[in-house]
Amino acid sequence: METKLQTKVTLENQKDFYQSLYSIDNPFVDLNEIPADQYLLVDCRGPEYCKKYPNLNIITLETMTTAKQFGLSRDQFNYLIDNRVFNKLNWPKISTKNCVIIFDHSILFKYLTVSEIVNELETVSDQYCPSIILLRSSLFFIDDNRLTDRFYNLVNIQIKNYVVEKFYYDTPTTELMIQFKIKNLNDNPN
Amino acid sequence: MSWRSIQLGNNLCDQDQLIINLFQGKPVNYVGNDAEFAQHLNCNPLSNNLILTINCAYWVSDIFKICQEQLTDKIDCVYLSVNRYCLLGNDTNLIVNNIDDLLAQIIRQYGFDIIKKSNTERDLGRYFNFVQPITWAYGNKITN
């Protein structure tokens, strides 16, 4: 379906637009509670997270769209995600070690279906092998079936080789948070 | 600065313009949460023309309740829109296939003939989320 753009980021509205879009006033995910060697912050206020946690090894990934529209300078992000084709993300090659991936109200997931989100989570899990994947989103932005009890659609999210460690579903605040933990594949019951 | 003015400045989006064209400056009772858009309408809470935009967090039962309150006998003409992305879920035992069917069912239930209807599947600006993506229907009271 053709998408007709109705809004435009300009030099005049750029700052306000960014702040509204990325919900600048939302509380940060507490990275200190998730020990890791690296934190991959995907399309989610990366520069603000770096200021908040100056002692952590944070790697920020921004989409090409965000970098271009909001005029991010090269020192405001580490890697770009190629999102020039809608629903087809190309993830950058990054050498990772014991990393955690955070999607905190990431715009690149906005209006994706549950299966589309799962596809992307599986891609990043294959590519970066994180120990934890944390997905935080507004329920408004997840395009699942809203005419059933959608909780059951969301609890069925599964990522290969990962288990759900935390699940938070709150309709009054419209918050969804799912934390996945990598399975311990070295476990040997014998 | 509001989210609307950040995104649109003083311009109107297509859906704004569509609503304005449907009512052509006639007095309307605007029921919705977009006070800035309401300024472009000839608002009169006593009007027989109703613009009902449901654009905040709600359950299916809320839609029924709001429509019951607003679609009174005195209404002759209605524009009803729902931002589907604000839907929290179906908290009724009714089986609803899609929002289009739900709106059509409601409008007919209250004695209106649907003149126009449509939906916008996706956020038209990727960010533009205060009136779209929406499903909408416009109808007149059936008269004998």
Interface residues (C-beta under 8 A of the other chain):
Chain A: M1 T3 K4 L5 Q6 T7 K8 N13 D16 F17 S20 L21 I107 K110 Y111 L139 F140 F141 D143 R146 L147 T148 D149 R150 F151 T171 P172 T174
Chain B: M1 W3 I6 Q7 L8 G9 C13 D14 A57 V60 R84 Y85 C86 L87 L88 G89 N90 V96 N97 N98 I99 L102 E121 R122 D123 L124 G125 R126 Y127 F128 N129 Q132 P133
